[in-house]
Amino acid sequence: MNGARLQTLLPTLHTRRPLTVIGAAVIDIIADAWTLPRRGGDIELQQQSVNVGGCALNIAVALKRLGIDASNALPLGQGVWSERIRRRLAKEGLSSVIDAVEGDNGWCLALVEPDGERTFMSFSGVENQWNADWLSQLRTPRGSLVYLSGYQLASSCGEPLIQWLETVDDVTPFIDFGPRIGDITDDTMARIMACRPIVSLNRQEGIIAAERAGLATDTRTFGEAWVNRFSAPLVVRHDKDGAWYFSAQSSGVVPAFPATVVDTIGAGDSHAGGVLAGLASGWSLADAVLLGNAVASWVVGHRGGDCAPTREALLLAHKNV
C-alpha cells in the first residue's frame, strides 16, 4: 500500500513553495566501535570514512536529489575542513549563501556500534556562529518553509536565530530539535513554539518533549495534546514502526518501508528532507511523512548520512512494495 501510494505521488514532486535550509555543514569522521568506551578507557576503532555531513547538509543533499529547489544557508569558513565541504557541495551542484567567513567549519566523531546505533562527539566551528549580519542576507519570500536544527537553536548562536524567526514575515518553520532538545531552556522553547513550527522528533525526543511539557508520553495522546497546546503540527518518528503525524486537520501513523539497517547516521535528517520535499510540493502532511519514511529507509541501508536517493531510485526501490 505504501509503495503504491508513493508511485502515485512521486511524479508530482515539484517545487511549489519556497524553501530555505538554515544549519550546519561539518565533517563526520565515522568509525566502528565494538562498544562505547568506559570512563578512563581506551578502545580500538575501525575507521569507516571521513564524510562531509551535518544535519542541514544532509537535508540539502536529499532535497537536491529529489529535485526540490532550496536556498541553502550553511556557513562556510576558510579552513581545511571548509574547503573540503565546499568541494562536496559543488559536486552535488549546491552552494551556500553564507560563504568565506572567518574561521573553519566544525567536525564530529561518530561511533557506530554493531547494532547500527551511533554516538556523536562534536567540535563546533563557523556553523554555530550565526549573527544578525548573516541573517540579513537571507531571502525568504512569503509562504516559505524554513528548516532549522536544534543543534543551532541550543548553541550560543540560538538567540539571533530565534530573534530572526520571531520577526520574519509569513514563513512556516520546520524544526528538528534532535538530541539537543533537552538543552533548550523552557523560556526559549516557549518563544520557538510561539512561531508555530512543524516539529519533527524521534521516539526518545518525543518522550523528553512530553515530560518537559507535562504531557502524557503515549504517542497518540502526546501528539493530540501537543497540537491542542501549541496549534502546531508534530511528526514523531518510530523507526521501523513508522512515523506518527499530528495537525489540526488530521492525524495518524504512516507505516515504515522495509529496510536492512547498515547504520542510522543521517536517518532523521533524511526523513526531514523527505517531509520538506513533500511539503514544498504542496502535499499533505501525511503524504510528506510517507516520503520521509521512504527516504529514511533508503538511507539506513547505506553507509553515511549524505546518501539520500534520487526520485528515480525511490521509484525503482519501491515499485513492488
NORFEN-V774894 format. One record per residue. PSI is psi as a letter, one per 30 degrees, with the letter a starting at -180 (999 if undefined). OMEGA is omega in whole degrees, 0 to 359 (* if undefined). Layout:
# NORFEN-V774894
PSI|OMEGA  PSI|OMEGA
This chain:
# NORFEN-V774894
e|177  e|183  e|180  e|179  e|179  e|179  e|179  e|186  e|190  e|177  f|180  g|182  j|181  k|182  j|177  f|184  k|181  k|184  k|176  k|179  j|180  k|179  b|192  k|164  k|184  l|175  k|175  j|172  j|189  k|182  k|174  k|178  k|181  f|174  l|176  k|181  k|171  l|177  k|181  g|183  l|180  j|182  l|177  k|178  l|173  j|183  k|174  e|187  l|170  j|188  l|167  k|183  b|187  k|185  e|184  e|178  e|178  e|179  e|178  e|178  e|180  e|180  e|181  e|182  f|177  f|177  g|181  k|179  k|177  l|171  j|186  k|178  i|181  j|186  k|179  k|181  b|185  g|182  a|183  e|178  e|180  e|181  e|178  e|178  e|181  e|178  e|180  e|177  e|181  e|179  e|179  f|183  g|183  l|174  l|180  k|178  f|176  j|189  l|175  h|176  l|183  k|180  a|181  l|175  l|182  l|179  l|178  l|175  k|180  j|177  k|182  j|180  l|184  f|180  g|179  f|179  k|183  k|179  k|186  k|168  j|193  k|176  j|186  l|175  b|184  f|181  f|179  h|179  h|182  k|180  l|184  e|180  e|178  e|183  e|179  f|179  f|182  k|176  j|182  j|179  l|177  k|181  g|183  l|163  k|180  j|178  k|174  k|181  k|176  f|179  e|178  e|182  e|181  f|182  a|180  f|179  g|182  e|184  e|178  e|177  e|181  e|177  e|178  e|181  e|181  f|184  f|182  k|191  k|168  h|172  l|175  j|177  k|171  j|187  k|171  j|185  e|181  a|184  f|179  g|182  e|180  f|181  f|181  k|183  l|180  e|180  e|179  e|179  e|179  e|179  e|179  e|183  f|176  f|177  g|177  h|180  l|163  k|183  k|175  k|182  l|168  a|186  e|182  e|179  e|177  e|178  e|178  e|180  e|180  e|183  e|181  f|178  f|181  h|181  l|177  k|182  f|172  k|191  e|182  e|181  e|179  e|183  e|179  e|179  e|179  e|180  e|180  e|183  e|189  f|183  h|183  k|181  l|181  k|172  k|177  j|185  k|180  h|174  b|183  f|178  g|176  a|181  k|175  l|173  k|182  k|173  l|178  f|183  e|185  l|175  l|179  a|178  k|179  k|182  l|176  l|172  l|179  k|179  k|170  j|188  k|173  e|167  l|187  g|178  k|178  g|183  e|179  e|178  e|182  e|174  e|178  e|177  e|177  e|179  e|179  e|178  e|178  e|180  e|178  f|178  g|179  g|180  l|173  l|178  e|180  e|180  e|177  e|177  e|176  e|178  e|176  e|178  e|181  e|180  e|181  e|180  e|176  e|187  e|182  f|178  g|181  l|179  k|175  l|184  f|185  h|186  h|182  k|183  l|169  l|177  e|181  e|178  e|178  e|178  e|181  e|184  e|186  g|183  e|184  g|181  999|*
